[in-house]
């Protein structure tokens, strides 16, 4: 039984990691939080029309790094909560959260 349980857990963990790599929300915000560079540090230029502002013309800057920092683990969990590969680990939510943090916020450990 113990061998079967280890194999089952191992397969579930592989599926969990695969789920994280498949999810575009988690992947995008996780990677953005990790990367740096001039284009990220200086912000992303966006027309006011793109962000829904009608007053004034011109280009605004959006700090993508700051936006990435505002995306926390709870928002990612809300996106993943209905996936079977996420639900499988409901019995160990602390461990599941740790895996998500390691994947998306490696510096925050």
N, C-alpha and C positions, 0 to 999 in steps of 0.2 A: 504493500500500500504506500509506504514512504517513497519508494522509487517512482511510482505512478504520480504521486502528488508533486514531487520535484519536477518531473517532466511536464506535467500540466501547468505548473506555475511558471516554468521556464518558457513554455510556448505562449502563455498569456502575457508574459512580460515582453516577449518579442512583438506580439500583436499590439501591445500598448505603445511601444516605441514606434512601430509602423504607423499607428494612428496619429501620433504626434507629428511625424514627418509628412503625413497626408493632409493634415489640417492647415489650410492656407492662413487662417487667422493666427494660430499659434506660431506657425513657421515665420510669417512676416514680422510680427511684433517681437518674437524671440530673437530673430536675426538682427533686426534693427537695433535692439538694445545692446547687442554684442559688437556691432561694427562701429567704425569711426570714420574719419576722413574729412576732408575739407567740405565736400558737398553736404554731408550730414550736419557737421558742426555749424555751418553758416546758415542753415535752414533751406527750405524748399520754397522757391518762388511760385506763388499762386496768384492768378488773377482774382480780383474781388468777386467776379461773377462765379468763379468756381466754388467759393465758400459761401455763397448766398448773400453777400453784401452788395446792396445796390447803391449806397451812398459813396460818392467819390470814385474816381477812376484810378487805375494804377495797379501796381503789383504789391502784394503783401508777402511777408515771409512767415512760413510755418516752421517751427522748430520741431523736426521729426524726432530728434533725440528726446526732447522733453515729452512729447506725446508717448513715446515708447516707455518712458519711465512711469507715466500715469496708468499704463495698462498693467494691472496687477494680476496676481495668480487667481483671484476669485473670478475675474472676468473670463479668463481662459477656462476655468472650471465650468462656468456657465455654458460655454460653447461646447465643451466635451461631455457634459453630464448625461446626455442621452445615448452616447455611443456604448455599445455592449462591451467593447474592449476597455472602457473606462469603468463601467459598472462592475466588472468582474472583481475589481480591487476595492469594493465598498467596505470590505471587512478590515482593510488596512489603509484608511484615508491619509494618515500621516506619511506613510511610505510613498503612497501615490503622489502626494503633494511634493515630497522631496524629489521624486523623479522628474516631475514637471519643472520644479525650480532649477534643478541641475541642467535640464535640457534648455530652458529659456533664459535663465538668469544665473549663469555660472559664477559671476563675480559676487553675487549676493549671499553665497553660502557662508 
